Structures are given as structure tokens and as C-alpha cells.
């Protein structure tokens, strides 16, 4: 089984343990992410995990489902409204249980696939390894929405390396997804892991550089934080342009939050 699959399962287990500590009233509070409630955040994760399982089992059926969602959104339906419509009203405990069951099944099935097999998704098709990392990224990033709401300090582990990898690999996607020319010089990235280990990507001789905390980098590429509110050292025009719009997730181009927008919490 791929290590990335084990990491995805661990990411889900950690979030589930946190969700079990929440009081009933918290589920209807608005998070700093688009004012989605805690229920909405988990519903989004559950819906996309169901779609990921469909992509594994029947790529054609997934493509049809994705086309229906895209058509609904083009007609004016917001993503979370579409999700609510698809899932129906669920008690938070039932939603949590269904999400856990679906995610564990997804991990079981991903664990049986060839790492190089291609799977369809809302952006470009992805190999199983990257597909798995993308699911971990979603669990980690949207889980952060709930941590931010409650002002709860999170303890990260080195499994966020997978998210840093997808952040580095989507350098070109960030620009292309906005219809911008992809810069020729790819920045050198040097990050300090939660354990203190050093992770590096790219040519250390380039003048374009991003250096600092791996957690900060992951927050920026998932658009959970504005680069200005992190301790990242960003050198060079290309590196600065990248960090200002970095996006490691599929879908239409999105802008990062303003400094402090996601870190102050939102009152009910």
C-alpha cells in the first residue's frame, strides 16, 4: 500500500477525533471559509470523497456526475448549495459517520491500485499517488477551517510533506489556470518540516526562492493563509508572483484570503 494512502487515512482519523469533541451548537457556526458552517465543511469533504470513490469505480459515471455539477454551477447554483441538495439534511453525527465510512472505503480501494494508474477529476486527470495526496490536502485544508473557527492550535506532522509536494508540482498549474504564461524559471523551495527535517525542491542556484516553514507553505498553496501573514522568505519576482496566487487544488482560479481573514474566527 502506498504511504500516501496511509497518510490520507491518518489525516482522516485525526480530523474525526477532533470532530468528536465538538458540541452540537458548533456544527452550525460559520467558519472563516466562505462562511460555510462546520456542517458544510464536512459535507463538502463527504461529497467529494463519494465522487472520488465513483472516479475509482466508474470513470465514465464520475464524468457524468461532474458534468451535472458543473452545469448546475454555471446555472447559478453555489457549490455548497449543490452539496446540500445531493446529501440532504443529515444529523451531524450521521454525517460524520458516513464521511468516515466513505473515506476509509476510499483508502481501502486506493490501496489496491497501481500508483501510476490515471483517474479522472475536476481538473486534469491524475495518477493514483497524486489523487490520494489531493484528498489528503482537502482533509487537511478544510479541517483547518474548523480549527481556525475555534481558535484551536493544531499539531502538524511530517505527513504534510505530501501537501508540500503537490504545492510544488502545481507551480505551472497556478499560472496556466489563470490563463497566464508559465514562467520558465521554477523557484527553489526549501522548507523546514514539523520534525525539523529540511525538504528541498528545484535548483538551489536560482535567484527565485521560497524558504521557511513547511506548514506555512502548505497554508499558502491551499489558500488557507495569505503569504503576507506567514514567515516565508520569498525572493525573486517569479517566486513572489507564485506565492501571491498559489493554488494547489483543482477548479477555477481562486484568490487567496486577505491577511487575517481566515485566522480571526467568525462569530455565529
Wavefront OBJ file of the C-alpha trace (Angstrom):
o trace
v 0.000 0.000 0.000
v 1.260 3.499 -0.845
v 2.493 5.588 2.066
v 0.267 8.371 0.736
v -2.787 6.165 1.351
v -1.674 5.560 4.949
v -1.202 9.311 5.350
v -4.671 10.040 3.983
v -6.190 7.580 6.445
v -4.227 9.135 9.310
v -5.342 12.631 8.272
v -8.951 11.485 8.331
v -8.562 9.744 11.685
v -7.092 12.881 13.229
v -9.899 15.096 11.965
v -12.531 12.588 13.102
v -11.083 12.590 16.615
v -11.277 16.391 16.675
v -14.846 16.424 15.352
v -15.923 14.072 18.121
v -15.038 16.768 20.673
v -17.371 19.380 19.166
v -20.552 20.436 20.939
v -23.784 20.225 18.922
v -24.117 24.002 18.541
v -20.691 24.314 16.895
v -21.845 22.464 13.788
v -23.997 25.408 12.715
v -21.396 28.085 13.315
v -19.861 29.781 10.278
v -16.181 29.137 9.636
v -13.824 31.760 8.142
v -14.029 29.908 4.796
v -16.840 31.479 2.743
v -18.936 31.437 5.941
v -19.515 27.724 5.409
v -20.700 26.133 8.617
v -18.803 23.275 10.217
v -21.555 21.008 8.829
v -20.967 22.449 5.350
v -17.224 21.848 5.565
v -17.670 18.180 6.432
v -20.472 17.796 3.891
v -18.091 19.082 1.215
v -15.455 16.554 2.251
v -18.006 13.731 2.306
v -19.471 14.633 -1.087
v -16.071 14.892 -2.774
v -14.931 11.623 -1.176
v -18.051 9.969 -2.622
v -17.154 11.413 -6.000
v -13.562 10.218 -5.622
v -14.836 6.708 -4.941
v -17.011 6.969 -8.047
v -13.978 8.058 -10.090
v -12.171 4.936 -8.896
v -15.006 2.559 -9.615
v -16.516 4.042 -12.772
v -14.643 6.886 -14.504
v -17.462 7.372 -17.008
v -20.087 7.661 -14.276
v -17.866 10.174 -12.488
v -17.518 12.289 -15.628
v -21.303 12.359 -15.997
v -21.714 13.346 -12.354
v -19.088 16.072 -12.702
v -20.829 17.434 -15.800
v -24.116 17.682 -13.871
v -22.414 19.603 -11.087
v -20.638 21.959 -13.479
v -23.928 22.607 -15.320
v -25.675 23.405 -12.051
v -22.944 25.827 -11.042
v -22.998 27.523 -14.433
v -26.723 27.971 -13.905
v -26.016 29.842 -10.686
v -26.067 27.154 -8.011
v -23.291 27.571 -5.458
v -21.102 24.577 -4.692
v -22.243 24.203 -1.099
v -25.920 24.547 -2.094
v -25.423 21.763 -4.638
v -23.739 19.645 -1.978
v -26.603 20.164 0.465
v -29.045 19.170 -2.258
v -27.109 15.996 -3.033
v -26.698 14.883 0.582
v -29.984 16.054 2.043
v -30.415 17.002 5.705
v -28.176 14.876 7.891
v -27.647 14.994 11.623
v -24.015 15.977 12.325
v -23.300 12.628 13.956
v -24.716 10.749 10.954
v -22.760 12.975 8.563
v -19.551 12.343 10.489
v -20.122 8.594 10.478
v -20.892 8.492 6.753
v -17.855 10.612 5.935
v -15.621 8.311 7.995
v -17.018 5.185 6.376
v -16.654 6.596 2.865
v -13.125 7.857 3.438
v -11.999 4.522 4.874
v -13.520 2.674 1.926
v -11.785 5.100 -0.433
v -8.465 4.407 1.301
v -9.028 0.645 1.081
v -9.673 0.837 -2.653
v -6.856 3.298 -3.377
v -4.569 0.883 -1.578
v -5.247 -1.780 -4.204
v -4.446 0.404 -7.227
v -1.273 0.850 -9.216
v 0.321 4.163 -8.230
v 0.649 5.124 -11.919
v -2.960 4.409 -12.904
v -4.807 7.513 -14.119
v -8.033 8.730 -12.560
v -10.386 11.485 -13.746
v -11.045 14.523 -11.572
v -12.427 18.050 -11.878
v -9.140 19.367 -13.243
v -6.652 17.290 -15.227
v -6.609 13.509 -14.739
v -4.194 12.416 -12.009
v -2.150 9.378 -11.124
v -3.277 7.431 -8.065
v -0.445 8.814 -5.924
v -1.293 12.449 -6.686
v -5.035 11.730 -6.476
v -4.524 10.359 -2.962
v -2.422 13.351 -1.965
v -5.138 15.675 -3.283
v -7.661 14.009 -0.976
v -5.288 14.408 1.973
v -4.812 18.054 1.043
v -8.585 18.590 1.115
v -8.975 16.940 4.530
v -6.049 18.914 5.963
v -7.024 22.280 4.467
v -10.743 22.118 5.239
v -10.045 20.660 8.654
v -8.056 23.843 9.269
v -11.230 25.863 8.668
v -12.696 24.288 11.803
v -9.521 24.702 13.830
v -9.464 28.377 12.809
v -13.071 28.941 13.828
v -12.472 27.572 17.312
v -9.017 29.084 17.714
v -7.703 25.594 18.378
v -3.955 25.127 17.911
v -3.125 22.245 15.635
v -0.123 19.961 15.917
v 1.105 19.084 12.433
v 3.199 16.080 11.457
v 5.604 15.336 8.613
v 2.833 13.781 6.557
v 2.173 17.337 5.312
v 5.162 16.679 3.033
v 2.607 15.215 0.622
v 0.785 18.559 0.553
v 4.043 20.448 0.070
v 4.811 18.159 -2.878
v 1.504 18.904 -4.564
v 2.086 22.588 -3.865
v 5.445 22.471 -5.640
v 4.126 20.382 -8.531
v 1.261 22.808 -9.213
v 3.570 25.788 -9.797
v 2.792 25.735 -13.518
v -0.915 24.966 -12.942
v -1.257 28.093 -10.794
v -0.375 30.295 -13.763
v -1.956 28.242 -16.549
v -5.246 28.017 -14.659
v -5.447 31.811 -14.782
v -4.577 31.988 -18.462
v -1.115 33.359 -17.630
v 2.145 32.382 -19.255
v 4.013 29.882 -17.095
v 7.381 31.353 -16.034
v 10.380 29.467 -17.341
v 12.366 29.620 -14.110
v 10.889 27.424 -11.400
v 11.652 28.669 -7.870
v 13.821 26.693 -5.474
v 11.783 25.652 -2.422
v 13.454 24.865 0.914
v 11.162 24.065 3.832
v 11.543 23.076 7.450
v 9.282 20.163 8.376
v 7.408 19.923 11.695
v 10.078 17.431 12.800
v 12.862 19.861 11.922
v 13.903 17.974 8.779
v 14.770 20.008 5.681
v 12.891 19.425 2.427
v 14.145 20.837 -0.852
v 12.891 21.033 -4.440
v 14.439 22.622 -7.503
v 17.766 24.234 -8.322
v 19.421 25.821 -5.273
v 21.393 28.071 -7.629
v 18.376 30.013 -8.884
v 17.597 33.521 -7.649
v 13.919 32.605 -7.313
v 13.395 31.135 -3.822
v 10.736 30.220 -1.264
v 12.094 29.267 2.159
v 10.624 28.742 5.598
v 8.124 26.608 7.467
v 6.548 23.708 5.579
v 3.300 24.360 7.460
v 3.280 27.987 6.277
v 3.959 26.876 2.699
v 1.091 24.376 2.828
v -1.250 27.037 4.200
v -0.347 29.345 1.304
v -0.684 26.809 -1.541
v -4.060 25.613 -0.166
v -5.104 29.280 0.206
v -5.737 28.987 3.925
v -3.407 31.914 4.571
v -2.131 34.961 2.742
v 1.624 34.731 2.257
v 1.983 38.131 3.980
v 0.865 36.636 7.307
v 3.393 33.800 7.213
v 7.087 33.689 7.944
v 8.010 32.506 4.451
v 11.013 34.176 2.821
v 10.119 34.791 -0.813
v 12.842 36.087 -3.108
v 12.555 36.974 -6.803
v 9.740 38.317 -8.939
v 8.566 34.905 -10.165
v 8.532 33.458 -6.655
v 6.577 36.472 -5.365
v 4.032 36.211 -8.197
v 3.592 32.497 -7.470
v 3.100 32.873 -3.733
v 0.615 35.711 -4.288
v -1.742 33.439 -6.264
v -0.586 29.887 -5.432
v -3.336 27.277 -5.841
v -2.749 23.551 -5.498
v -6.391 22.482 -5.787
v -8.498 21.834 -8.894
v -11.216 24.118 -10.142
v -11.477 27.704 -11.323
v -8.794 30.182 -10.350
v -9.333 31.456 -6.814
v -7.752 34.305 -4.901
v -6.099 33.800 -1.509
v -7.650 35.367 1.596
v -6.632 38.793 2.812
v -4.214 38.835 5.769
v -6.090 37.850 8.929
v -9.262 36.870 7.071
v -9.015 33.197 7.986
v -7.229 33.402 11.311
v -9.544 35.502 13.437
v -12.507 33.135 13.523
v -16.099 34.086 12.733
v -18.785 34.676 15.304
v -22.129 32.882 14.874
l 1 2 3 4 5 6 7 8 9 10 11 12 13 14 15 16 17 18 19 20 21 22 23 24 25 26 27 28 29 30 31 32 33 34 35 36 37 38 39 40 41 42 43 44 45 46 47 48 49 50 51 52 53 54 55 56 57 58 59 60 61 62 63 64 65 66 67 68 69 70 71 72 73 74 75 76 77 78 79 80 81 82 83 84 85 86 87 88 89 90 91 92 93 94 95 96 97 98 99 100 101 102 103 104 105 106 107 108 109 110 111 112 113 114 115 116 117 118 119 120 121 122 123 124 125 126 127 128 129 130 131 132 133 134 135 136 137 138 139 140 141 142 143 144 145 146 147 148 149 150 151 152 153 154 155 156 157 158 159 160 161 162 163 164 165 166 167 168 169 170 171 172 173 174 175 176 177 178 179 180 181 182 183 184 185 186 187 188 189 190 191 192 193 194 195 196 197 198 199 200 201 202 203 204 205 206 207 208 209 210 211 212 213 214 215 216 217 218 219 220 221 222 223 224 225 226 227 228 229 230 231 232 233 234 235 236 237 238 239 240 241 242 243 244 245 246 247 248 249 250 251 252 253 254 255 256 257 258 259 260 261 262 263 264 265 266 267 268
